[in-house]
């Protein structure tokens, strides 16, 4: 009986190892991609279908929900999302982490993807020497904030794509933004940078760890500084932010301030939540009209597939936010008066219908 139990446990362990094998993982990713490609409600379905038709195989980012991460799901890079699985492998293999942060409508993010992350030779170097993590800054603004502070401390500037090299315990030691694939015009190329970082990590690791610790200590001191007490000003700050959006609102075409108007979920999220907090109908109307204009004019104004995907993603999220706001919104008796910085007539139903008809006609 004892031997029988041992045999059963051995068989179970064998099946468990088989289920976790890289080949089985890849088969699961492919099955997920095929399912997503056939889902008519999935805004990424056409993109995924085209990648599969070209014979490309998905990586583990195919399991993510972010459109930006899904756009990288067919790179030859062995990407991980931000999470313990990547950190554990980095510690186990004692490899540095390459962290890439961007967002769907970032032009240079897509340039670097095409030039470097889709390049099989560069991807092979990344996979051999690094644990590679891809982050959508609009999905994880907390991660973006911390490591952007590190990049700014290291270089004096920042931006996206953000490219940061970390120790296995997530301490940054080198960073930058966009890197061309090859060294040129006095600027280091991404291929050469990867090889140089690997060489330094391999031969001068103590220096790297010391630099990472010093930078981490400085960042922790900066980020943990006690901010002034602004609780009493909280409502006033929100009102001032709303008035700034209201001042820059484009009542004819939607959006805010001057072109180019990149779609930013944070703008619309703020307006929906401000509406929920104050009952200010114009906050909701500005956000909804912007989304309507983005959708109605997408065919003639949007040439970037990434931007169009971002629009659909934002619109879907906005619907969920709006449903929540509408079901829990305060009574209309608490609504505040509209700021006098611009005329209320900009938001009349008649003017909105006229503008929508003009957009559809174009």
Phi, psi and omega in degrees: 000320180298316179296324180297318178296318178299318180296317180297316179297321180295317179296316179298318179296321178298317178295323179296317178296321179296320181295330182268002183292151179305321181296319180291323176300313180298323178295322178293320178297318179296318179296319177297317180298317180296322178294315180296324181294333181263003181272109183294341180270355182271118182294345179264005187300313182297318179299312182296320180298319179294320179296318179294322180296332178276002178083013180280149179251141183281158170253188187292346177292349178296343179274357184272165180260335182294128176302324180296316178293322179296331177294340179258007186286352179243013172292150173287356176288139178277071185289147167241149165284166177295120182174172187295331180301316179291317182295320180297318179293321178298318178293318183295319182265357179054047180248149173289158179259134168258118181252122178244122182240132178202197178203165193300322186263015179276114183300309185289339173298317181285329175296313181293326176299311183295318185283323188244309187285339175267357180276116184300325181291315179293320178299323180296321177295316179301315183290330183283321190249351186223158166260118191257126183238131178248131183231136171269116185296336179278344175268326181230071179296336178294316177295316180301317183297314183296311186279338172293322176299323178294315180297319179294324177292325182281322189244344183087357179209175180207184180153187182231144004292143175264128183238114186229138176254131186236155169286167179302338176262024168073021178268125184285144176227347175203145180198167178189201180240248180280137172235131174293161183295324181237152179294133180197150177054037178078006180249132183293139177274160184295322179300310181295323179297316179302315181293322180291317178299318178299317181297315180295318179298323183284322189252338183229046188296324180300319178296317180299313181295323178294316178299316180298319181292318179298316180295318180297317179299317180295319180292318180297321178295319181290315184285337182265003178300136183289119180286158177296156180288108182245014184302320182291336182265001189305308182297321180296321179296314179299319179296321180292321178296316179299316180298327178292317175298317181298319180295322183267006184290134176265101185288345181272315185246355184083171181085186188223137175064199189274160175291155359282139183259088178288134179292122180237114181303329182298325178298310184289323176300317180300314184294319177295319180288327176294320175300315180298322184285320190248342186079013182285104185298327183294332176297315178295317183296320179298317181292314182294316181295323176299315179295320179297318180293320178299319181288317186286333183256004185300319186297325184260345185248335186259118177254343180273122178300323180297318181294319180295319177298318180299321180298313180297322180295313180298316182298319179297314179296322181297323179299319179294318179297316183295320178301317180296317181296318184291330182276340184238006185297149176296162178299146182298345179292344180267001184296140180267160178287153182284139178303151185269012184290341177207155188291143180292341183295343179297339188249015182292147180304322182296317181293325179292319179296320180297316181294320180296320179296321179295320181295318181295326181291330181276000000 
